[in-house]
Amino acid sequence: MTSQSRFSKVFDERVNSLMADHYCKRVDTRLPHLWLVRLHHMSNGNDVVLRGYPLDHMIIQTTNLIVTHKEIVE
């Protein structure tokens, strides 16, 4: 598996997991240098933003503007 396809798999798994936890996707943008997905939870009001940097193989997740997850995908 190439590092780019692994990055895509890890990023998409994180998005799908949040959606399974009842987050609604508000924005999904995939540019060559930045992937951005914004989700909102209708019950608890939390806002989650996932930023993926495919060229650096890095994923950063913020919840209510606080970094809750940072990962380098090998």
PDB file of N, CA, C and O in Angstrom:
ATOM      1  N   MET A   1       0.846  -1.170   0.000  1.00  0.00           N
ATOM      2  CA  MET A   1       0.000   0.000   0.000  1.00  0.00           C
ATOM      3  C   MET A   1       0.901   1.246   0.000  1.00  0.00           C
ATOM      4  O   MET A   1       1.838   1.337   0.793  1.00  0.00           O
ATOM      5  N   THR A   2       0.615   2.185  -0.880  1.00  0.00           N
ATOM      6  CA  THR A   2       1.421   3.399  -0.941  1.00  0.00           C
ATOM      7  C   THR A   2       1.104   4.292   0.250  1.00  0.00           C
ATOM      8  O   THR A   2       0.049   4.167   0.872  1.00  0.00           O
ATOM      9  N   SER A   3       2.023   5.185   0.557  1.00  0.00           N
ATOM     10  CA  SER A   3       1.816   6.078   1.693  1.00  0.00           C
ATOM     11  C   SER A   3       0.625   6.993   1.445  1.00  0.00           C
ATOM     12  O   SER A   3      -0.075   7.356   2.390  1.00  0.00           O
ATOM     13  N   GLN A   4       0.380   7.376   0.185  1.00  0.00           N
ATOM     14  CA  GLN A   4      -0.770   8.240  -0.120  1.00  0.00           C
ATOM     15  C   GLN A   4      -2.088   7.500   0.094  1.00  0.00           C
ATOM     16  O   GLN A   4      -3.034   8.076   0.630  1.00  0.00           O
ATOM     17  N   SER A   5      -2.165   6.239  -0.315  1.00  0.00           N
ATOM     18  CA  SER A   5      -3.404   5.489  -0.116  1.00  0.00           C
ATOM     19  C   SER A   5      -3.607   5.172   1.367  1.00  0.00           C
ATOM     20  O   SER A   5      -4.745   5.127   1.835  1.00  0.00           O
ATOM     21  N   ARG A   6      -2.531   4.953   2.104  1.00  0.00           N
ATOM     22  CA  ARG A   6      -2.647   4.749   3.554  1.00  0.00           C
ATOM     23  C   ARG A   6      -3.154   6.026   4.226  1.00  0.00           C
ATOM     24  O   ARG A   6      -4.014   5.966   5.104  1.00  0.00           O
ATOM     25  N   PHE A   7      -2.629   7.167   3.819  1.00  0.00           N
ATOM     26  CA  PHE A   7      -3.091   8.445   4.360  1.00  0.00           C
ATOM     27  C   PHE A   7      -4.589   8.614   4.107  1.00  0.00           C
ATOM     28  O   PHE A   7      -5.340   8.982   5.010  1.00  0.00           O
ATOM     29  N   SER A   8      -5.009   8.346   2.888  1.00  0.00           N
ATOM     30  CA  SER A   8      -6.421   8.471   2.522  1.00  0.00           C
ATOM     31  C   SER A   8      -7.288   7.543   3.369  1.00  0.00           C
ATOM     32  O   SER A   8      -8.357   7.942   3.832  1.00  0.00           O
ATOM     33  N   LYS A   9      -6.834   6.312   3.572  1.00  0.00           N
ATOM     34  CA  LYS A   9      -7.590   5.339   4.364  1.00  0.00           C
ATOM     35  C   LYS A   9      -7.726   5.803   5.813  1.00  0.00           C
ATOM     36  O   LYS A   9      -8.820   5.749   6.375  1.00  0.00           O
ATOM     37  N   VAL A  10      -6.637   6.254   6.422  1.00  0.00           N
ATOM     38  CA  VAL A  10      -6.668   6.692   7.820  1.00  0.00           C
ATOM     39  C   VAL A  10      -7.576   7.915   7.972  1.00  0.00           C
ATOM     40  O   VAL A  10      -8.371   7.986   8.909  1.00  0.00           O
ATOM     41  N   PHE A  11      -7.459   8.874   7.054  1.00  0.00           N
ATOM     42  CA  PHE A  11      -8.279  10.078   7.117  1.00  0.00           C
ATOM     43  C   PHE A  11      -9.761   9.730   6.982  1.00  0.00           C
ATOM     44  O   PHE A  11     -10.586  10.191   7.771  1.00  0.00           O
ATOM     45  N   ASP A  12     -10.091   8.919   5.985  1.00  0.00           N
ATOM     46  CA  ASP A  12     -11.493   8.542   5.757  1.00  0.00           C
ATOM     47  C   ASP A  12     -12.058   7.716   6.905  1.00  0.00           C
ATOM     48  O   ASP A  12     -13.234   7.862   7.241  1.00  0.00           O
ATOM     49  N   GLU A  13     -11.250   6.852   7.516  1.00  0.00           N
ATOM     50  CA  GLU A  13     -11.717   6.081   8.671  1.00  0.00           C
ATOM     51  C   GLU A  13     -12.077   6.999   9.835  1.00  0.00           C
ATOM     52  O   GLU A  13     -13.059   6.756  10.537  1.00  0.00           O
ATOM     53  N   ARG A  14     -11.290   8.045  10.043  1.00  0.00           N
ATOM     54  CA  ARG A  14     -11.564   9.003  11.125  1.00  0.00           C
ATOM     55  C   ARG A  14     -12.872   9.748  10.853  1.00  0.00           C
ATOM     56  O   ARG A  14     -13.682   9.930  11.762  1.00  0.00           O
ATOM     57  N   VAL A  15     -13.084  10.181   9.598  1.00  0.00           N
ATOM     58  CA  VAL A  15     -14.333  10.861   9.229  1.00  0.00           C
ATOM     59  C   VAL A  15     -15.519   9.929   9.420  1.00  0.00           C
ATOM     60  O   VAL A  15     -16.529  10.327  10.000  1.00  0.00           O
ATOM     61  N   ASN A  16     -15.414   8.709   8.946  1.00  0.00           N
ATOM     62  CA  ASN A  16     -16.516   7.746   9.061  1.00  0.00           C
ATOM     63  C   ASN A  16     -16.816   7.411  10.512  1.00  0.00           C
ATOM     64  O   ASN A  16     -17.978   7.218  10.867  1.00  0.00           O
ATOM     65  N   SER A  17     -15.803   7.337  11.350  1.00  0.00           N
ATOM     66  CA  SER A  17     -16.009   7.070  12.777  1.00  0.00           C
ATOM     67  C   SER A  17     -16.789   8.206  13.432  1.00  0.00           C
ATOM     68  O   SER A  17     -17.692   7.964  14.233  1.00  0.00           O
ATOM     69  N   LEU A  18     -16.443   9.430  13.095  1.00  0.00           N
ATOM     70  CA  LEU A  18     -17.181  10.571  13.654  1.00  0.00           C
ATOM     71  C   LEU A  18     -18.627  10.578  13.167  1.00  0.00           C
ATOM     72  O   LEU A  18     -19.539  10.883  13.936  1.00  0.00           O
ATOM     73  N   MET A  19     -18.836  10.249  11.916  1.00  0.00           N
ATOM     74  CA  MET A  19     -20.206  10.201  11.397  1.00  0.00           C
ATOM     75  C   MET A  19     -21.002   9.081  12.056  1.00  0.00           C
ATOM     76  O   MET A  19     -22.208   9.221  12.261  1.00  0.00           O
ATOM     77  N   ALA A  20     -20.348   7.974  12.391  1.00  0.00           N
ATOM     78  CA  ALA A  20     -21.022   6.885  13.113  1.00  0.00           C
ATOM     79  C   ALA A  20     -21.386   7.323  14.528  1.00  0.00           C
ATOM     80  O   ALA A  20     -22.303   6.773  15.138  1.00  0.00           O
ATOM     81  N   ASP A  21     -20.655   8.328  15.055  1.00  0.00           N
ATOM     82  CA  ASP A  21     -20.958   8.884  16.371  1.00  0.00           C
ATOM     83  C   ASP A  21     -21.947  10.043  16.274  1.00  0.00           C
ATOM     84  O   ASP A  21     -22.052  10.849  17.199  1.00  0.00           O
ATOM     85  N   HIS A  22     -22.669  10.131  15.161  1.00  0.00           N
ATOM     86  CA  HIS A  22     -23.765  11.086  14.942  1.00  0.00           C
ATOM     87  C   HIS A  22     -23.299  12.512  14.674  1.00  0.00           C
ATOM     88  O   HIS A  22     -24.011  13.469  14.975  1.00  0.00           O
ATOM     89  N   TYR A  23     -22.115  12.652  14.114  1.00  0.00           N
ATOM     90  CA  TYR A  23     -21.686  13.966  13.629  1.00  0.00           C
ATOM     91  C   TYR A  23     -22.173  14.113  12.192  1.00  0.00           C
ATOM     92  O   TYR A  23     -22.157  13.151  11.425  1.00  0.00           O
ATOM     93  N   CYS A  24     -22.605  15.319  11.831  1.00  0.00           N
ATOM     94  CA  CYS A  24     -23.064  15.611  10.474  1.00  0.00           C
ATOM     95  C   CYS A  24     -21.966  16.381   9.745  1.00  0.00           C
ATOM     96  O   CYS A  24     -21.411  17.347  10.268  1.00  0.00           O
ATOM     97  N   LYS A  25     -21.669  15.937   8.539  1.00  0.00           N
ATOM     98  CA  LYS A  25     -20.625  16.581   7.748  1.00  0.00           C
ATOM     99  C   LYS A  25     -21.177  17.894   7.187  1.00  0.00           C
ATOM    100  O   LYS A  25     -22.232  17.916   6.553  1.00  0.00           O
ATOM    101  N   ARG A  26     -20.446  18.991   7.430  1.00  0.00           N
ATOM    102  CA  ARG A  26     -20.839  20.311   6.933  1.00  0.00           C
ATOM    103  C   ARG A  26     -19.996  20.731   5.732  1.00  0.00           C
ATOM    104  O   ARG A  26     -20.502  21.355   4.799  1.00  0.00           O
ATOM    105  N   VAL A  27     -18.716  20.388   5.758  1.00  0.00           N
ATOM    106  CA  VAL A  27     -17.794  20.758   4.678  1.00  0.00           C
ATOM    107  C   VAL A  27     -16.867  19.579   4.422  1.00  0.00           C
ATOM    108  O   VAL A  27     -16.415  18.928   5.364  1.00  0.00           O
ATOM    109  N   ASP A  28     -16.584  19.304   3.163  1.00  0.00           N
ATOM    110  CA  ASP A  28     -15.604  18.280   2.792  1.00  0.00           C
ATOM    111  C   ASP A  28     -14.872  18.780   1.557  1.00  0.00           C
ATOM    112  O   ASP A  28     -15.410  18.744   0.450  1.00  0.00           O
ATOM    113  N   THR A  29     -13.652  19.244   1.746  1.00  0.00           N
ATOM    114  CA  THR A  29     -12.854  19.796   0.664  1.00  0.00           C
ATOM    115  C   THR A  29     -11.544  19.030   0.576  1.00  0.00           C
ATOM    116  O   THR A  29     -10.851  18.848   1.577  1.00  0.00           O
ATOM    117  N   ARG A  30     -11.215  18.590  -0.609  1.00  0.00           N
ATOM    118  CA  ARG A  30      -9.972  17.837  -0.828  1.00  0.00           C
ATOM    119  C   ARG A  30      -9.144  18.556  -1.895  1.00  0.00           C
ATOM    120  O   ARG A  30      -9.421  18.444  -3.089  1.00  0.00           O
ATOM    121  N   LEU A  31      -8.146  19.280  -1.457  1.00  0.00           N
ATOM    122  CA  LEU A  31      -7.201  19.942  -2.348  1.00  0.00           C
ATOM    123  C   LEU A  31      -5.883  19.171  -2.307  1.00  0.00           C
ATOM    124  O   LEU A  31      -5.676  18.374  -1.392  1.00  0.00           O
ATOM    125  N   PRO A  32      -4.994  19.384  -3.264  1.00  0.00           N
ATOM    126  CA  PRO A  32      -3.736  18.625  -3.255  1.00  0.00           C
ATOM    127  C   PRO A  32      -2.910  18.811  -1.982  1.00  0.00           C
ATOM    128  O   PRO A  32      -2.214  17.885  -1.564  1.00  0.00           O
ATOM    129  N   HIS A  33      -2.972  19.976  -1.364  1.00  0.00           N
ATOM    130  CA  HIS A  33      -2.142  20.261  -0.194  1.00  0.00           C
ATOM    131  C   HIS A  33      -2.917  20.258   1.125  1.00  0.00           C
ATOM    132  O   HIS A  33      -2.305  20.261   2.193  1.00  0.00           O
ATOM    133  N   LEU A  34      -4.263  20.253   1.069  1.00  0.00           N
ATOM    134  CA  LEU A  34      -5.072  20.309   2.287  1.00  0.00           C
ATOM    135  C   LEU A  34      -6.393  19.593   2.082  1.00  0.00           C
ATOM    136  O   LEU A  34      -7.116  19.851   1.119  1.00  0.00           O
ATOM    137  N   TRP A  35      -6.699  18.681   3.011  1.00  0.00           N
ATOM    138  CA  TRP A  35      -8.025  18.076   3.069  1.00  0.00           C
ATOM    139  C   TRP A  35      -8.680  18.635   4.317  1.00  0.00           C
ATOM    140  O   TRP A  35      -8.088  18.601   5.396  1.00  0.00           O
ATOM    141  N   LEU A  36      -9.888  19.147   4.184  1.00  0.00           N
ATOM    142  CA  LEU A  36     -10.578  19.761   5.305  1.00  0.00           C
ATOM    143  C   LEU A  36     -11.992  19.205   5.394  1.00  0.00           C
ATOM    144  O   LEU A  36     -12.756  19.256   4.431  1.00  0.00           O
ATOM    145  N   VAL A  37     -12.328  18.672   6.569  1.00  0.00           N
ATOM    146  CA  VAL A  37     -13.680  18.189   6.821  1.00  0.00           C
ATOM    147  C   VAL A  37     -14.147  18.819   8.129  1.00  0.00           C
ATOM    148  O   VAL A  37     -13.488  18.704   9.163  1.00  0.00           O
ATOM    149  N   ARG A  38     -15.299  19.489   8.062  1.00  0.00           N
ATOM    150  CA  ARG A  38     -15.896  20.098   9.253  1.00  0.00           C
ATOM    151  C   ARG A  38     -17.177  19.331   9.560  1.00  0.00           C
ATOM    152  O   ARG A  38     -18.013  19.110   8.685  1.00  0.00           O
ATOM    153  N   LEU A  39     -17.312  18.930  10.825  1.00  0.00           N
ATOM    154  CA  LEU A  39     -18.483  18.167  11.258  1.00  0.00           C
ATOM    155  C   LEU A  39     -19.102  18.841  12.476  1.00  0.00           C
ATOM    156  O   LEU A  39     -18.417  19.524  13.239  1.00  0.00           O
ATOM    157  N   HIS A  40     -20.407  18.640  12.648  1.00  0.00           N
ATOM    158  CA  HIS A  40     -21.129  19.223  13.784  1.00  0.00           C
ATOM    159  C   HIS A  40     -22.015  18.144  14.401  1.00  0.00           C
ATOM    160  O   HIS A  40     -22.676  17.384  13.693  1.00  0.00           O
ATOM    161  N   HIS A  41     -22.015  18.092  15.721  1.00  0.00           N
ATOM    162  CA  HIS A  41     -22.866  17.148  16.445  1.00  0.00           C
ATOM    163  C   HIS A  41     -24.150  17.873  16.831  1.00  0.00           C
ATOM    164  O   HIS A  41     -24.112  18.887  17.527  1.00  0.00           O
ATOM    165  N   MET A  42     -25.281  17.352  16.379  1.00  0.00           N
ATOM    166  CA  MET A  42     -26.545  18.050  16.572  1.00  0.00           C
ATOM    167  C   MET A  42     -27.021  18.000  18.027  1.00  0.00           C
ATOM    168  O   MET A  42     -27.739  18.902  18.457  1.00  0.00           O
ATOM    169  N   SER A  43     -26.650  16.990  18.784  1.00  0.00           N
ATOM    170  CA  SER A  43     -27.118  16.864  20.166  1.00  0.00           C
ATOM    171  C   SER A  43     -26.272  17.668  21.150  1.00  0.00           C
ATOM    172  O   SER A  43     -26.804  18.437  21.951  1.00  0.00           O
ATOM    173  N   ASN A  44     -24.950  17.487  21.088  1.00  0.00           N
ATOM    174  CA  ASN A  44     -24.099  18.143  22.087  1.00  0.00           C
ATOM    175  C   ASN A  44     -23.488  19.452  21.587  1.00  0.00           C
ATOM    176  O   ASN A  44     -22.862  20.172  22.365  1.00  0.00           O
ATOM    177  N   GLY A  45     -23.657  19.769  20.312  1.00  0.00           N
ATOM    178  CA  GLY A  45     -23.191  21.040  19.770  1.00  0.00           C
ATOM    179  C   GLY A  45     -21.716  21.122  19.458  1.00  0.00           C
ATOM    180  O   GLY A  45     -21.245  22.186  19.056  1.00  0.00           O
ATOM    181  N   ASN A  46     -20.962  20.045  19.624  1.00  0.00           N
ATOM    182  CA  ASN A  46     -19.527  20.070  19.346  1.00  0.00           C
ATOM    183  C   ASN A  46     -19.263  20.263  17.858  1.00  0.00           C
ATOM    184  O   ASN A  46     -19.983  19.745  17.005  1.00  0.00           O
ATOM    185  N   ASP A  47     -18.210  21.023  17.572  1.00  0.00           N
ATOM    186  CA  ASP A  47     -17.726  21.194  16.205  1.00  0.00           C
ATOM    187  C   ASP A  47     -16.358  20.541  16.100  1.00  0.00           C
ATOM    188  O   ASP A  47     -15.464  20.819  16.898  1.00  0.00           O
ATOM    189  N   VAL A  48     -16.203  19.673  15.113  1.00  0.00           N
ATOM    190  CA  VAL A  48     -14.933  18.983  14.874  1.00  0.00           C
ATOM    191  C   VAL A  48     -14.436  19.384  13.495  1.00  0.00           C
ATOM    192  O   VAL A  48     -15.192  19.398  12.524  1.00  0.00           O
ATOM    193  N   VAL A  49     -13.153  19.708  13.429  1.00  0.00           N
ATOM    194  CA  VAL A  49     -12.509  20.004  12.150  1.00  0.00           C
ATOM    195  C   VAL A  49     -11.330  19.055  11.995  1.00  0.00           C
ATOM    196  O   VAL A  49     -10.454  18.980  12.856  1.00  0.00           O
ATOM    197  N   LEU A  50     -11.327  18.337  10.885  1.00  0.00           N
ATOM    198  CA  LEU A  50     -10.196  17.475  10.535  1.00  0.00           C
ATOM    199  C   LEU A  50      -9.431  18.153   9.412  1.00  0.00           C
ATOM    200  O   LEU A  50     -10.001  18.519   8.384  1.00  0.00           O
ATOM    201  N   ARG A  51      -8.142  18.313   9.623  1.00  0.00           N
ATOM    202  CA  ARG A  51      -7.273  18.854   8.590  1.00  0.00           C
ATOM    203  C   ARG A  51      -6.248  17.781   8.237  1.00  0.00           C
ATOM    204  O   ARG A  51      -5.528  17.273   9.096  1.00  0.00           O
ATOM    205  N   GLY A  52      -6.206  17.461   6.975  1.00  0.00           N
ATOM    206  CA  GLY A  52      -5.223  16.499   6.496  1.00  0.00           C
ATOM    207  C   GLY A  52      -4.260  17.195   5.558  1.00  0.00           C
ATOM    208  O   GLY A  52      -4.661  17.965   4.686  1.00  0.00           O
ATOM    209  N   TYR A  53      -2.996  16.915   5.751  1.00  0.00           N
ATOM    210  CA  TYR A  53      -1.946  17.484   4.908  1.00  0.00           C
ATOM    211  C   TYR A  53      -1.283  16.321   4.159  1.00  0.00           C
ATOM    212  O   TYR A  53      -0.316  15.737   4.648  1.00  0.00           O
ATOM    213  N   PRO A  54      -1.807  15.988   2.969  1.00  0.00           N
ATOM    214  CA  PRO A  54      -1.326  14.797   2.255  1.00  0.00           C
ATOM    215  C   PRO A  54       0.159  14.819   1.924  1.00  0.00           C
ATOM    216  O   PRO A  54       0.804  13.771   1.926  1.00  0.00           O
ATOM    217  N   LEU A  55       0.706  15.977   1.643  1.00  0.00           N
ATOM    218  CA  LEU A  55       2.125  16.051   1.285  1.00  0.00           C
ATOM    219  C   LEU A  55       3.025  15.781   2.483  1.00  0.00           C
ATOM    220  O   LEU A  55       4.147  15.298   2.327  1.00  0.00           O
ATOM    221  N   ASP A  56       2.525  16.097   3.691  1.00  0.00           N
ATOM    222  CA  ASP A  56       3.285  15.871   4.919  1.00  0.00           C
ATOM    223  C   ASP A  56       2.817  14.625   5.673  1.00  0.00           C
ATOM    224  O   ASP A  56       3.411  14.247   6.683  1.00  0.00           O
ATOM    225  N   HIS A  57       1.752  13.990   5.181  1.00  0.00           N
ATOM    226  CA  HIS A  57       1.169  12.794   5.801  1.00  0.00           C
ATOM    227  C   HIS A  57       0.741  13.063   7.249  1.00  0.00           C
ATOM    228  O   HIS A  57       0.923  12.213   8.121  1.00  0.00           O
ATOM    229  N   MET A  58       0.175  14.242   7.498  1.00  0.00           N
ATOM    230  CA  MET A  58      -0.219  14.620   8.846  1.00  0.00           C
ATOM    231  C   MET A  58      -1.720  14.891   8.902  1.00  0.00           C
ATOM    232  O   MET A  58      -2.302  15.475   7.989  1.00  0.00           O
ATOM    233  N   ILE A  59      -2.333  14.442  10.018  1.00  0.00           N
ATOM    234  CA  ILE A  59      -3.747  14.685  10.282  1.00  0.00           C
ATOM    235  C   ILE A  59      -3.849  15.382  11.633  1.00  0.00           C
ATOM    236  O   ILE A  59      -3.255  14.945  12.620  1.00  0.00           O
ATOM    237  N   ILE A  60      -4.612  16.473  11.661  1.00  0.00           N
ATOM    238  CA  ILE A  60      -4.852  17.202  12.903  1.00  0.00           C
ATOM    239  C   ILE A  60      -6.357  17.332  13.084  1.00  0.00           C
ATOM    240  O   ILE A  60      -7.071  17.761  12.177  1.00  0.00           O
ATOM    241  N   GLN A  61      -6.827  16.955  14.266  1.00  0.00           N
ATOM    242  CA  GLN A  61      -8.250  17.066  14.600  1.00  0.00           C
ATOM    243  C   GLN A  61      -8.417  18.067  15.728  1.00  0.00           C
ATOM    244  O   GLN A  61      -7.718  17.998  16.739  1.00  0.00           O
ATOM    245  N   THR A  62      -9.355  19.007  15.550  1.00  0.00           N
ATOM    246  CA  THR A  62      -9.706  19.930  16.623  1.00  0.00           C
ATOM    247  C   THR A  62     -11.169  19.745  16.967  1.00  0.00           C
ATOM    248  O   THR A  62     -12.006  19.518  16.094  1.00  0.00           O
ATOM    249  N   THR A  63     -11.464  19.846  18.259  1.00  0.00           N
ATOM    250  CA  THR A  63     -12.838  19.826  18.741  1.00  0.00           C
ATOM    251  C   THR A  63     -13.046  21.123  19.494  1.00  0.00           C
ATOM    252  O   THR A  63     -12.360  21.405  20.477  1.00  0.00           O
ATOM    253  N   ASN A  64     -14.002  21.912  19.022  1.00  0.00           N
ATOM    254  CA  ASN A  64     -14.274  23.223  19.608  1.00  0.00           C
ATOM    255  C   ASN A  64     -12.994  24.050  19.711  1.00  0.00           C
ATOM    256  O   ASN A  64     -12.732  24.683  20.733  1.00  0.00           O
ATOM    257  N   LEU A  65     -12.203  24.034  18.640  1.00  0.00           N
ATOM    258  CA  LEU A  65     -10.970  24.818  18.477  1.00  0.00           C
ATOM    259  C   LEU A  65      -9.794  24.335  19.327  1.00  0.00           C
ATOM    260  O   LEU A  65      -8.770  25.015  19.385  1.00  0.00           O
ATOM    261  N   ILE A  66      -9.910  23.192  19.982  1.00  0.00           N
ATOM    262  CA  ILE A  66      -8.829  22.621  20.787  1.00  0.00           C
ATOM    263  C   ILE A  66      -8.294  21.382  20.067  1.00  0.00           C
ATOM    264  O   ILE A  66      -9.066  20.502  19.686  1.00  0.00           O
ATOM    265  N   VAL A  67      -6.975  21.316  19.882  1.00  0.00           N
ATOM    266  CA  VAL A  67      -6.378  20.156  19.210  1.00  0.00           C
ATOM    267  C   VAL A  67      -6.581  18.921  20.105  1.00  0.00           C
ATOM    268  O   VAL A  67      -6.133  18.880  21.251  1.00  0.00           O
ATOM    269  N   THR A  68      -7.268  17.923  19.544  1.00  0.00           N
ATOM    270  CA  THR A  68      -7.555  16.697  20.292  1.00  0.00           C
ATOM    271  C   THR A  68      -6.822  15.483  19.725  1.00  0.00           C
ATOM    272  O   THR A  68      -6.761  14.433  20.364  1.00  0.00           O
ATOM    273  N   HIS A  69      -6.263  15.635  18.510  1.00  0.00           N
ATOM    274  CA  HIS A  69      -5.558  14.509  17.902  1.00  0.00           C
ATOM    275  C   HIS A  69      -4.600  15.056  16.853  1.00  0.00           C
ATOM    276  O   HIS A  69      -4.950  15.936  16.066  1.00  0.00           O
ATOM    277  N   LYS A  70      -3.387  14.518  16.859  1.00  0.00           N
ATOM    278  CA  LYS A  70      -2.403  14.867  15.841  1.00  0.00           C
ATOM    279  C   LYS A  70      -1.655  13.581  15.502  1.00  0.00           C
ATOM    280  O   LYS A  70      -1.211  12.854  16.391  1.00  0.00           O
ATOM    281  N   GLU A  71      -1.524  13.315  14.212  1.00  0.00           N
ATOM    282  CA  GLU A  71      -0.963  12.028  13.791  1.00  0.00           C
ATOM    283  C   GLU A  71      -0.170  12.191  12.507  1.00  0.00           C
ATOM    284  O   GLU A  71      -0.585  12.893  11.585  1.00  0.00           O
ATOM    285  N   ILE A  72       0.970  11.535  12.465  1.00  0.00           N
ATOM    286  CA  ILE A  72       1.756  11.395  11.235  1.00  0.00           C
ATOM    287  C   ILE A  72       1.492   9.989  10.716  1.00  0.00           C
ATOM    288  O   ILE A  72       1.751   9.006  11.410  1.00  0.00           O
ATOM    289  N   VAL A  73       0.980   9.897   9.503  1.00  0.00           N
ATOM    290  CA  VAL A  73       0.663   8.594   8.902  1.00  0.00           C
ATOM    291  C   VAL A  73       1.890   8.092   8.172  1.00  0.00           C
ATOM    292  O   VAL A  73       2.337   8.697   7.198  1.00  0.00           O
ATOM    293  N   GLU A  74       2.431   6.986   8.648  1.00  0.00           N
ATOM    294  CA  GLU A  74       3.647   6.398   8.048  1.00  0.00           C
ATOM    295  C   GLU A  74       3.292   5.563   6.846  1.00  0.00           C
ATOM    296  O   GLU A  74       4.177   4.989   6.210  1.00  0.00           O
TER     297      GLU A  74
END
